[in-house]
Amino acid sequence: MKKITVLGHTPVTVSVMIEVPDNAVLTESEIYAKAVKKFGGIRSYLGNGGNDKLIGVEGDGESISADESVTFDDFLI
């Protein structure tokens, strides 16, 4: 019996907490720039039988979560 790897995707939301002084007034682009600078990135972690099975975020105050169900739309034979 042959095996087929079926691929899918889902949007995820990533959050990062930044610190600013109480009296600071930042523009939207400044807030995003600070978030980009602070974000540690998405990482693959070892688990569930391989090193491509778990994903997470790197730094403190960061989180990642799936927003929708997975949509399968491709496959490899």
C-alpha positions as CSV (number, residue, x, y, z in Angstrom):
1,M,0.0,0.0,0.0
2,K,1.4,3.4,-0.9
3,K,1.4,6.5,1.3
4,I,0.5,9.9,0.2
5,T,1.5,13.0,2.2
6,V,-1.4,15.5,2.1
7,L,-0.6,19.2,2.8
8,G,-2.8,21.9,4.2
9,H,-2.6,25.4,5.6
10,T,-4.4,27.5,8.2
11,P,-3.9,31.2,9.2
12,V,-2.2,31.7,12.6
13,T,-2.1,34.7,14.9
14,V,1.2,35.6,16.5
15,S,1.5,38.1,19.3
16,V,4.4,39.8,20.9
17,M,4.4,42.1,23.9
18,I,6.4,45.4,23.7
19,E,7.2,47.9,26.4
20,V,6.9,51.6,26.0
21,P,7.1,54.5,28.5
22,D,3.7,55.5,30.0
23,N,3.8,58.9,28.4
24,A,4.9,57.7,24.9
25,V,2.7,58.4,21.9
26,L,3.6,56.0,19.1
27,T,2.3,55.9,15.6
28,E,0.9,52.6,14.2
29,S,4.1,52.1,12.1
30,E,6.3,52.7,15.2
31,I,4.3,50.1,17.1
32,Y,4.7,47.5,14.3
33,A,8.4,48.3,14.0
34,K,9.0,47.7,17.7
35,A,7.1,44.4,17.4
36,V,9.2,43.3,14.5
37,K,12.4,44.1,16.3
38,K,11.3,42.3,19.5
39,F,9.8,39.2,17.9
40,G,12.0,36.1,18.3
41,G,10.5,34.3,15.4
42,I,8.6,31.0,14.7
43,R,10.6,27.9,15.5
44,S,10.2,24.2,14.8
45,Y,10.6,22.0,17.8
46,L,11.3,18.3,18.2
47,G,8.3,16.3,19.2
48,N,5.6,13.8,18.1
49,G,8.1,11.7,16.2
50,G,10.1,14.3,14.3
51,N,11.6,17.8,14.3
52,D,8.9,19.3,12.1
53,K,5.9,18.4,14.2
54,L,5.7,21.2,16.7
55,I,5.9,24.9,16.2
56,G,6.2,27.7,18.7
57,V,7.5,31.1,19.4
58,E,10.9,31.9,20.9
59,G,10.6,34.8,23.4
60,D,8.8,35.7,26.6
61,G,5.5,37.5,26.0
62,E,5.0,35.8,22.6
63,S,2.3,33.4,21.6
64,I,1.0,31.6,18.5
65,S,-2.4,30.1,17.8
66,A,-4.4,28.7,14.9
67,D,-7.3,30.9,13.8
68,E,-9.2,28.4,11.6
69,S,-9.5,24.7,10.7
70,V,-6.9,23.3,8.4
71,T,-7.7,23.4,4.6
72,F,-6.0,20.5,2.7
73,D,-5.1,21.6,-0.8
74,D,-2.1,19.7,-2.0
75,F,-0.4,16.4,-1.8
76,L,2.9,14.6,-2.5
77,I,3.2,11.0,-3.9
